Amino acid sequence: GAKALVRACRLAGIKTARATSADKKKLDANLAEIGLEEADFDAVVTGLDVERKKPWPDIYIEAARRIGLAPADCLVVEDAVAGIQAGRAAGASCAGITTTFPAELLLSSGAAVCFPDLSTLSAYALGK
């Protein structure tokens, strides 16, 4: 559901950023695997762009800056506890995806809501 979600957000005028603690080589491989490119996002931030990685908030603060928004105006979508913690520490709302950790753990880490996958997140993120 990642490809459809990113494209739907862009069509709806919602700015998107990809923030990953991975390096650029791994980012490119991950995007290629799901059929996306860096150009599909308004901004891309890797672990090489920040001094401190998740659970520090730096990567989400930088991603928000690059798309011209305050972190409080962003929704962080994460499947990992450290990512949820980083998003919350940045001041963003967080949606957990339960593909890696159970909803209970993501919610207790700071996620406002959880979904089983990205396709079910679409209606929530797009306000439908």
C-alpha positions, 0 to 999 in steps of 0.5 A: 500500500505504500505506492498507492498511499504516497501517490494519493497523498501527492494528488491530494496536495499533501506533502510527503517526506521519506525519513529513514535511518538507513543510508542512501544505498539502502533507501534506494533499494527499498524504494525500488522494491516497492516501486517508488523513487525519491522524486515521488516525495517532496523530501527525502532524509536519510540517516546520513543527513542527521547527527542523531538517529531514531529514537532521537527526533532529528530525522523528523524535524529535518523532514518537516523543515524540508517540506516547510511544515512544523512537526506538529502539522505532520503525521509520522507513519512508523512500524517501529517503536524507536520511530514512534518515539522519534516522531513524538519527540519531534512533536508530530502525531504518529500512526503505527503500522503493525507489520513489525510490532503489535499495536499495544506496543506502538500505542504505548510508545506514543502512536495515536492510532494503529493500522495493520498496513498502509492500505488501511491507513489511506482513508485516515491520512486522506480524511476519507 
